[in-house]
Amino acid sequence: MPAPKLIVTVGTANICRSPVAEALLGHALQAEAEPLRSCRVVSAGTLSFTYKRAVATGLTCVA
């Protein structure tokens, strides 16, 4: 079986929109047939804010 495909959602700082997009897309793909269901979804940012994390309120809203 081939390795799962990787989908990257990208935002400026990876603290709000891209983590929410990651959560929503990952959830939506679970309802799809293979090979979409086994896609790995991650988020990333274009700036280096190592001290920043995803905004917990935003992730809670889409959980």
Short mmCIF file of the C-alpha atoms (twelve columns), coordinates in Angstrom:
data_MODEL
# 
_entry.id   MODEL 
# 
loop_
_atom_site.group_PDB 
_atom_site.id 
_atom_site.type_symbol 
_atom_site.label_atom_id 
_atom_site.label_alt_id 
_atom_site.label_comp_id 
_atom_site.label_asym_id 
_atom_site.label_seq_id 
_atom_site.Cartn_x 
_atom_site.Cartn_y 
_atom_site.Cartn_z 
_atom_site.pdbx_PDB_model_num 
ATOM 1  C CA . MET A 1  0.000   0.000  0.000  1 
ATOM 2  C CA . PRO A 2  1.440   3.434  -0.909 1 
ATOM 3  C CA . ALA A 3  2.214   5.974  1.800  1 
ATOM 4  C CA . PRO A 4  -0.635  8.356  2.690  1 
ATOM 5  C CA . LYS A 5  -0.621  11.713 0.942  1 
ATOM 6  C CA . LEU A 6  0.168   14.835 2.934  1 
ATOM 7  C CA . ILE A 7  -1.994  17.978 2.859  1 
ATOM 8  C CA . VAL A 8  -0.516  21.119 4.426  1 
ATOM 9  C CA . THR A 9  -2.673  24.105 5.367  1 
ATOM 10 C CA . VAL A 10 -0.497  27.222 5.515  1 
ATOM 11 C CA . GLY A 11 -1.097  30.504 7.305  1 
ATOM 12 C CA . THR A 12 1.080   33.401 8.325  1 
ATOM 13 C CA . ALA A 13 1.904   32.381 11.887 1 
ATOM 14 C CA . ASN A 14 0.147   29.003 12.314 1 
ATOM 15 C CA . ILE A 15 -1.764  30.218 15.365 1 
ATOM 16 C CA . CYS A 16 -5.331  30.553 14.096 1 
ATOM 17 C CA . ARG A 17 -6.554  29.965 10.549 1 
ATOM 18 C CA . SER A 18 -4.235  27.161 9.424  1 
ATOM 19 C CA . PRO A 19 -4.747  25.004 12.565 1 
ATOM 20 C CA . VAL A 20 -8.522  25.488 12.268 1 
ATOM 21 C CA . ALA A 21 -8.343  24.573 8.567  1 
ATOM 22 C CA . GLU A 22 -6.284  21.506 9.513  1 
ATOM 23 C CA . ALA A 23 -8.907  20.407 12.046 1 
ATOM 24 C CA . LEU A 24 -11.857 20.998 9.703  1 
ATOM 25 C CA . LEU A 25 -10.228 19.324 6.705  1 
ATOM 26 C CA . GLY A 26 -9.025  16.366 8.762  1 
ATOM 27 C CA . HIS A 27 -12.520 15.866 10.137 1 
ATOM 28 C CA . ALA A 28 -14.143 16.180 6.701  1 
ATOM 29 C CA . LEU A 29 -11.735 13.681 5.137  1 
ATOM 30 C CA . GLN A 30 -12.732 11.029 7.694  1 
ATOM 31 C CA . ALA A 31 -16.156 10.900 6.003  1 
ATOM 32 C CA . GLU A 32 -14.608 10.264 2.573  1 
ATOM 33 C CA . ALA A 33 -13.664 7.009  0.910  1 
ATOM 34 C CA . GLU A 34 -10.066 5.893  0.462  1 
ATOM 35 C CA . PRO A 35 -7.603  7.224  -0.536 1 
ATOM 36 C CA . LEU A 36 -8.858  10.590 0.804  1 
ATOM 37 C CA . ARG A 37 -9.620  9.168  4.246  1 
ATOM 38 C CA . SER A 38 -5.994  8.231  4.830  1 
ATOM 39 C CA . CYS A 39 -4.555  11.617 3.839  1 
ATOM 40 C CA . ARG A 40 -2.495  13.187 6.598  1 
ATOM 41 C CA . VAL A 41 -3.356  16.836 7.295  1 
ATOM 42 C CA . VAL A 42 -0.973  19.221 9.072  1 
ATOM 43 C CA . SER A 43 -0.674  22.979 9.442  1 
ATOM 44 C CA . ALA A 44 2.300   25.297 9.080  1 
ATOM 45 C CA . GLY A 45 3.151   28.975 9.158  1 
ATOM 46 C CA . THR A 46 5.341   31.175 7.003  1 
ATOM 47 C CA . LEU A 47 6.766   33.187 9.929  1 
ATOM 48 C CA . SER A 48 8.938   31.881 12.733 1 
ATOM 49 C CA . PHE A 49 6.927   32.350 15.911 1 
ATOM 50 C CA . THR A 50 8.317   29.468 17.955 1 
ATOM 51 C CA . TYR A 51 6.669   30.743 21.137 1 
ATOM 52 C CA . LYS A 52 3.194   30.822 19.611 1 
ATOM 53 C CA . ARG A 53 0.751   27.934 19.637 1 
ATOM 54 C CA . ALA A 54 -2.621  27.442 18.041 1 
ATOM 55 C CA . VAL A 55 -5.296  29.550 19.690 1 
ATOM 56 C CA . ALA A 56 -7.101  27.089 21.974 1 
ATOM 57 C CA . THR A 57 -10.445 28.877 21.644 1 
ATOM 58 C CA . GLY A 58 -10.388 28.503 17.885 1 
ATOM 59 C CA . LEU A 59 -9.563  24.823 18.032 1 
ATOM 60 C CA . THR A 60 -12.227 24.226 20.680 1 
ATOM 61 C CA . CYS A 61 -14.831 25.848 18.439 1 
ATOM 62 C CA . VAL A 62 -14.207 23.357 15.629 1 
ATOM 63 C CA . ALA A 63 -13.639 20.288 17.781 1 
# 
